[in-house]
Amino acid sequence: MSESRELQVKEKQELSSSAEQTHDGLVFVPAVDICESDTAISLTADMPGVASEDIDIDLRDGVLTLSGAVRPFEAAVENDLLVEFEIGRYYRQFNLAESIDQGGIEASHKDGVLHLTLPKQEKAQPRRITVNAA
């Protein structure tokens, strides 16, 4: 039996917050995948249209904050005929567990995808204990 799957477009999710904004424009929540291994947690955030130099990653009091700005693509001398790509900022926060080695976090960005590696502290990593015969 063949199962048909249709391509479904996921619209950008706008940030819903009761806090007042200090800047104009839309704020979106980036879609994120989080994976765990024995030694680290990997976080992948989809931030299309954001250049590497426009990404801010802040770690303060155990809270990891990701933000990035999408700059307009059109030149000032162009007239818009159709605009479907929304301009705004991405913003998302994560509370980090104490098991994360906060000093060892690494980040890379390519093709609109931000990838962070959050290594676990050595004491939080599983280890194998050898059983000795008596």
Secondary structure as UniProt FT lines:
FT   STRAND          13..14
FT   STRAND          26..29
FT   STRAND          31..36
FT   STRAND          40..46
FT   TURN            48..49
FT   STRAND          50..60
FT   TURN            61..62
FT   STRAND          63..70
FT   TURN            76..77
FT   STRAND          88..95
FT   TURN            98..99
FT   HELIX           102..104
FT   STRAND          106..110
FT   TURN            111..112
FT   STRAND          113..120
FT   HELIX           122..124
//
